[in-house]
Amino acid sequence: MPYIDGYVLAVPTANKDKFIAHANLGDSVFMDNGATRVIECWGDEISTGSLTDFRKAVQATDDETVVFSWVEWPDKATRDACMARMADLMKDPRWADNPMPFDGKRMIYGGFAPVVELPSAS
């Protein structure tokens, strides 16, 4: 059964290109450690809720865009093995020499076990 790590963060809109470059380099660490796919999505239609919404969740300001991302793993064991090596992986130059172009303290993340999975149309 696949396992998903999900992330929501606020990125300064002016840093879109920096974020894409950061993700292209840094996400390869996940791929090299067993991830099957990484998706980074730049906010396009983010509705404003009366109680909560994506922007409020990450305290996004008017000059920031919400990013929704996920890492797909073949199973939780592969993900857990990667996360157990995280202290060493943080020394990888793809992360160590690749500063985040956003405030990581406002990033929301968590691990998720799929309960419904429909096949792709292709």
C-alpha positions, 0 to 999 in steps of 0.5 A, spaced: 500 500 500 502 506 498 504 512 503 503 519 502 507 525 505 503 531 504 505 539 505 502 545 505 506 552 505 506 559 503 512 561 498 513 569 497 510 570 490 516 573 487 520 567 489 516 562 484 522 561 480 527 560 486 522 555 489 521 551 483 529 550 482 529 549 490 524 543 489 527 540 482 534 539 486 531 538 493 526 533 491 531 528 488 533 526 495 526 523 496 527 520 489 534 517 490 531 514 497 525 510 495 520 515 493 516 513 487 513 520 485 513 528 488 508 533 486 509 540 487 503 545 486 503 552 485 496 555 488 491 557 482 484 557 485 485 558 493 478 560 496 477 564 502 473 560 507 469 563 513 473 559 518 479 556 515 482 555 509 489 554 506 492 561 506 489 561 513 493 555 515 499 557 513 498 564 515 500 566 508 500 574 506 498 577 500 504 577 497 505 569 498 502 563 494 500 557 497 503 551 495 500 544 496 505 538 495 506 531 496 511 525 496 508 518 494 512 512 497 511 505 495 509 503 502 510 506 509 516 502 511 520 505 505 518 512 507 520 511 514 527 508 512 528 515 509 526 519 515 530 515 519 536 517 515 533 524 515 539 527 519 544 524 514 540 526 508 540 534 511 547 534 509 546 532 502 548 538 498 542 538 494 539 540 501 544 543 505 546 548 499 539 549 497 536 554 502 528 554 502 525 560 499 520 560 504 518 560 511 519 553 513 516 554 520 509 555 517 509 549 513 504 544 515 506 536 513 504 529 515 504 522 513 497 519 510 495 512 509 490 512 503 484 509 504 481 510 497 485 509 491 482 510 484 486 508 478 488 513 473 484 513 466 491 512 462 
